[in-house]
Amino acid sequence: MTEPVLYSERGSSWWPVLWGPAFALLGLGVEALTPGPVNAPLWGLVGGGLAVAAAIWVYGRRKLVSVRLTPAQLVLGREELEVGRIAAVTDVGAPVGARVLGGSWTVPKGTGEVPLRLEPDEVVLAWAKNPEALSSALARLVER
């Protein structure tokens, strides 16, 4: 039986993969409207190359910047934290040099900090695009 997901962020959607082929189609269209030869195979290569690069970027974002909270685990990027280790979510200050969960030196760009006090007495930084929602979901679990 799988646990319910209480909070989730994917890190990225897959739609950026379509940017490269869209730009290539636009380039092909402009080239078709101008005098001279149309180089369709080259535009196909450009569109495919950009799509592959974007797919690698999206895959990385989905692995490294995703957030998932279940009643038992908080998963931030590559790091898993048991919810039972969290002692406090509210009224926790973020000291300078606090360890960032997820395997990075800083919280990812576009996310906000959620300071957590762990057992026995360690403060770490969780993060989310919507830090208030993650904090309230965690507070409901920890206050039980």
Beta strands, then each sheet from edge to edge (+ up, - down):
strand 1: 7-9
strand 2: 67-69
strand 3: 73-76
strand 4: 79-82
strand 5: 86-88
strand 6: 99-100
strand 7: 112-118
strand 8: 122-128
sheet 1: 1+ 2- 3+ 4-
sheet 2: 5+ 7- 8+ 6+
end
